[in-house]
Structures are given as C-alpha cells and as structure tokens.
Amino acid sequence: MLALSQLSAIRMLVRMALACVVLTLSACQTFQPPAVDQVRFMPAATAKRNIPEPKVKYLVRPDGYEYCARITGIPVTPTSRPMACAFWNTRRKECTIVTPVETGYNYLGHELRHCFEGGFHD
C-alpha cells in the first residue's frame, strides 16, 4: 500500500500534468498564422506571376532560423523567428527555399508561393 506522502505526490503530479495540458491547449489557440495564410490560396494567372515557371532549389539547413534571419532581416528572439525564407532571381528564373531541419508543409507552400509571386504580402 502506498504511503500517504506518496499519494500526495502522485496527486500533485497529476494536477501539474493537467495544468500543463490546459496551458498547452490554450497556447495553441492564441498562436495564429499570418492573415495571408488564413485564406484559401488561389494561384495567380501565369501572366501575373513574378516567375511563371521557376526552377526551385530547396535547402535544409541546421542553422535555418539564423540563415533566414539574415536573409529577411527578421531577428531571432525568444518569442519570434523566421520559420522559412525564399529568395529569387527573376532574370535566371530561379528560386531558393530555405528551412530549418524540422519544418511544416505550410511553410514550404508559403515560400513556394514567393517563388511564383515574389513579395506577395510585403
């Protein structure tokens, strides 16, 4: 049979775990994607694209956040960091997407849109 102090410790751990779950779920509700990513994406007509058919290169970098911070000018802070970036050359019809090792499809899609449309939300 568990001692009274062990039961108290278990109850405290369960309460702490529940508190963490509640805080985590409420944090998920407060983080919202940029407005440009909250609407259904419709590709621009070919004639209106920055690069109609870009040659795309994808770089996965261990220093992806810092690299994109240098490219975009968005600093890495405790509460914010660039999750991916893209840079393009219209003359050569090339575009490079850069992400950290762990990323999401939403970031790739957002950056790929930059390859076609340039600075669509600037």
Buried (B, 14 or more C-beta within 10 A) or exposed (E): EEEEEEEEEEEEEEEEEEEEEEEEEEEEEEEEEEEEBEEEEEEBEEEEBBBEEBEBEEEEEEEBBBBBBEBBEBEEEEEEBBBBBBBBEEEEBBBBBBBBEEBEEEBBEBBBBBBBBBEEEE
